[in-house]
Amino acid sequence: MPIQWTKEVDKYKEEIIQNLQQLVQIPSVLDEENTTEEAPLGQPVKEALDWMLTQGDKDGFTTRNTGNLAGHIEMGQGSEIVGILCHVDVVPAGDGWSYPPFEGVVENGRLYARGAIDDKGPTIAAYMAMKILQNLDVSFDKRVRMIVGTDEESKWRCVDHYFEHEEMPSIGFAPDADFPIIHAEKGIIDFDLYVDKKLKDEKAPRMEMKSFVSGERYNMVPDRAAAVLIPILDQTYLLQEFEEYLKENDLTGNYYIERGDLTIELYGKSAHAMEPDNGVNAGLHLLTFLERFELDVNAHAFCQFAQTMLHNDSRGTNLGLAGKDEISGDLTVNTGKIRYSKEEAYFGLNVRYPVTYDMEKALAALTSMLDQEKIKIENIDNSSPHHVDGDDPFIQTLLRVYEEQTNQKGELLAIGGGTYARSLQKGVAFGALFPGRDDVAHQKDEYIEIEDLLKATAIYTQAIYELACLK
């Protein structure tokens, strides 16, 4: 009699929820200010990795810690490896949560926590799929290896280090995106635009900008921005205009005076950088507002660049980067970080470009254009696009499993997000966000539907069985 995957998963419902609650209670945000040899990305990130590997040890799997940056949990036998690439690091929680972001509150059929859908919920689903198969005592003709990363939300140092020391799976999937199946991922490039601050005021400004801060990550739309100003004349008009700007743009903000400096704060909406239009960029809004005033010449040039080249231009048209293809859609640009101080001034951009896009050529053109404005491109970090042919038997197997478990037609998708699937020669992203569900990754009140968590577990259990087990 065929295995009833959904019924098998239901036996583990409480354990799945409890495991996820324990994992999300670890605030595994990158902490580069407090690193050690044992915790190269900070202690909370290391704690999350240790938790996963300890679970693997308890459940009888083979485990390995690779340099405290990544690790794996393995079962089965054979020369080939089916990889499952997950990550346990999360982006900062941000403000405005209705539930504690690192508790795992279950309410109205949902589990709320930072990392619930990206990527701790899917990680637990895939891990429990492995445990269910092990307890069913099925026979394997391949090894199944869950690779646990710890730096997916930043620089991918974990998988880079891991594959310098460990085998590359022949096929694999990352449960870190959308169902049915993602066979194409855009290229992702981060870089900073450093603005020259050597301009001299020809006349006394009405106001100086002492500092400006917005954003913590390239891959997030910043939901808060703060400018510290030195008002040389009465600031009443400025604050009246600020209130009007907030009202016109349906925004909120705040201001206060401390030691003679005026601080203005503006609040937007965070979102994943793969679609900046899903968020409201607080930094670009605040600079656009300030651009209308008589700031000191360097601050005005900084604000003007933001207003004319970046604000309300998520497709990179003003920078000359716009492009699209049929496989993966539009190029997108997110201004994830903005910094302005006495020492430096820069914009940190995250650009996601189509699989057929010539980024080298586009970057050369952008460099030439910005040179005329005395703006330098620095700190380039580029991850090339990834694409697996939709007719590949591996992809067709995953599509069939999805269709059998959901009774829905499967289709091939392309995304602007970057998953660990691109680390493999033949890897795809496979869940765990179902069609029609809101994508709340990187947002306040992030959650996963309990129903979807269990359904994803059933899909992963059958998928691993089809890919790695003797029938």
C-alpha positions, 0 to 999 in steps of 0.5 A, spaced: 500 500 500 502 506 498 505 511 503 500 516 506 504 522 506 499 527 509 497 522 515 504 520 516 506 528 517 500 528 522 503 524 527 508 529 528 504 535 528 506 537 535 513 535 535 513 540 528 510 546 532 515 545 538 521 544 534 519 550 530 518 554 536 524 552 539 528 554 533 525 561 532 526 563 540 534 563 538 535 571 535 540 568 530 541 575 527 548 576 524 552 580 529 559 582 526 561 586 532 561 580 537 565 575 533 569 569 536 573 563 533 567 559 535 562 564 533 564 567 527 558 570 525 556 572 532 553 567 538 546 567 537 547 565 529 552 559 532 547 557 537 542 556 532 547 552 528 548 548 534 541 547 535 540 544 528 546 539 529 544 537 536 537 535 534 540 531 528 545 527 533 539 526 538 535 523 532 540 518 530 543 522 523 550 523 521 552 530 523 558 535 521 560 542 523 564 545 518 568 551 521 562 554 525 559 557 519 555 551 516 554 544 517 550 538 515 545 532 517 545 526 513 542 519 512 542 514 507 547 511 503 550 511 496 555 515 492 550 520 490 547 526 494 541 529 494 542 536 497 537 540 502 540 547 503 537 551 508 539 557 513 538 559 520 540 566 520 534 571 520 534 579 518 533 584 524 526 584 527 525 591 526 519 595 529 512 595 530 510 587 531 504 585 534 507 579 537 514 578 540 518 576 534 523 571 538 517 567 541 513 563 536 506 565 538 501 560 535 494 564 534 489 563 529 492 558 526 499 561 525 506 561 528 508 568 528 516 569 529 522 572 525 524 567 521 517 563 521 517 563 513 524 565 512 527 560 513 526 556 520 519 554 518 521 551 512 528 548 515 524 544 520 519 542 515 525 539 511 528 536 517 522 533 519 521 530 513 528 526 513 526 524 520 519 521 518 523 517 512 528 514 517 522 512 522 519 509 516 525 505 515 525 506 508 531 503 503 536 509 500 540 508 494 542 515 495 545 520 501 540 525 503 544 531 506 541 537 509 546 543 509 545 548 514 547 555 513 548 561 517 549 567 513 544 567 507 541 574 509 548 577 508 554 575 504 553 567 504 560 566 507 557 559 510 556 556 503 562 558 500 566 555 506 562 549 506 563 547 499 571 549 499 571 543 504 565 538 503 562 534 497 557 538 492 550 534 491 549 532 484 541 535 485 538 539 490 533 543 493 532 549 497 526 550 501 526 557 502 522 561 496 515 559 493 511 553 491 511 550 486 518 550 483 523 556 482 528 554 476 530 561 475 533 566 480 536 573 478 543 575 479 544 579 485 549 584 486 550 589 491 554 595 491 555 602 494 555 609 491 560 613 494 559 621 493 564 626 493 563 631 499 568 636 497 564 641 494 564 648 498 558 653 500 558 659 496 553 662 500 551 661 508 546 655 508 540 655 512 541 649 515 546 643 515 545 636 515 550 633 520 548 625 519 543 621 516 542 614 517 537 609 514 537 601 513 541 595 516 541 590 510 542 591 502 536 586 501 531 590 505 527 596 504 528 600 510 522 602 514 526 608 518 530 614 517 533 619 521 536 626 519 540 630 524 540 637 522 543 644 525 538 649 523 541 656 522 535 659 522 528 658 525 525 651 523 518 652 524 517 652 517 521 646 516 517 642 521 510 645 518 512 642 511 514 635 514 507 634 517 504 636 510 509 631 507 507 626 511 500 627 510 500 627 503 504 621 502 500 617 508 507 616 512 508 617 519 514 621 522 517 624 529 522 630 530 525 632 537 531 637 539 537 635 543 543 639 544 541 644 539 540 639 533 534 637 530 532 630 529 527 628 524 525 621 523 520 618 518 517 611 518 516 607 512 514 599 510 520 594 510 519 589 505 524 584 501 529 587 496 526 582 490 520 587 490 522 594 492 515 596 490 512 592 496 515 596 501 516 604 502 523 606 503 523 611 509 530 613 507 529 615 500 522 619 502 526 623 507 532 625 503 526 627 497 523 631 503 529 635 505 532 636 498 527 642 497 530 646 503 537 650 503 541 645 506 549 646 505 552 644 498 554 637 500 548 635 503 543 638 498 547 634 492 546 628 496 539 629 497 538 631 490 541 625 487 537 620 491 531 624 489 532 624 482 536 618 481 533 613 486 526 615 489 520 611 486 525 608 481 525 601 483 527 598 475 533 602 475 531 607 469 534 613 471 541 609 473 541 606 466 540 599 468 533 597 466 532 591 463 528 584 463 527 578 459 521 572 458 525 568 463 525 572 469 522 579 468 524 586 470 531 588 473 530 591 480 533 596 484 533 597 492 536 602 496 537 598 502 542 602 506 544 610 506 549 613 510 551 621 511 556 623 516 562 628 516 567 622 514 563 619 508 556 619 504 554 613 500 548 609 498 548 601 498 544 598 493 541 591 491 540 590 484 537 583 482 538 582 474 535 578 469 538 571 467 540 573 460 542 580 462 549 583 461 551 586 468 558 587 466 556 591 460 551 595 464 556 596 470 561 599 466 556 604 463 554 606 470 561 607 472 562 612 466 556 616 468 557 616 475 564 618 474 562 625 471 558 626 478 564 624 482 561 618 485 565 612 485 562 604 485 565 600 491 564 594 495 561 590 489 559 583 491 556 579 485 552 573 485 551 570 478 544 568 475 541 561 476 537 557 471 535 549 470 532 547 464 524 545 466 525 539 462 530 536 467 527 529 470 529 532 477 524 538 476 519 534 473 519 529 479 518 535 484 513 538 480 509 531 480 510 531 487 507 538 488 501 536 484 500 529 487 500 533 494 496 539 493 491 537 487 494 543 483 497 544 477 505 545 478 508 551 474 515 553 473 517 560 476 522 565 476 524 570 482 528 576 484 530 573 490 536 569 491 536 562 495 542 557 496 539 553 490 544 557 486 550 554 490 549 547 486 550 546 479 543 543 479 539 546 484 532 549 485 528 553 490 522 548 492 517 552 497 515 553 502 510 559 500 504 556 497 500 560 491 496 565 494 499 566 500 502 573 502 509 573 502 511 576 509 518 574 509 523 580 512 516 584 514 513 585 521 509 580 524 512 574 519 508 568 520 507 561 517 500 558 517 500 551 521 496 548 515 502 550 510 507 548 515 504 541 515 503 540 508 510 543 506 513 537 510 508 532 507 511 535 500 518 534 502 517 527 505 515 524 498 520 528 494 526 526 498 523 519 498 522 519 490 529 522 489 533 518 494 529 511 496 529 505 493 522 503 490 
